[in-house]
Amino acid sequence: LLVESGGGLVQAGGSLRLSCVASGRTISRYTMGWFRQALGKEREFVAANTWSGGSNYYADSVKGRFTISRDNAKNTVFLQMNNLKPEDTAVYFCASGTNIRFTTKSGYDLWGQGTQVTVSS
């Protein structure tokens, strides 16, 4: 089970930190990712942290503004979002998997329920 928190309403230029706590799965053995889905759009990749080597990958739209990190001792992954823009408004989902295709939805077999992020202009 993955449970996200930390979403909310923020003005453009503001920051939010999302958290995703895992239970029943030890995240140190898995790649952890964040995806988002805006109203009427497809779910898209945002960021991933790989289990092997701990490398970070980001969508071009969030590079330099978002940072993914994890605390394996707390079985938690984070997404720090700075300089938020109205186009970042979406439901953000945490995901866990082992597939090498970690920038795609098919790379993950466990998903959270999502947390809403709304950025006002």
Disulfide bonds with the S-S distance in Angstrom:
Cys20-Cys94 2.11
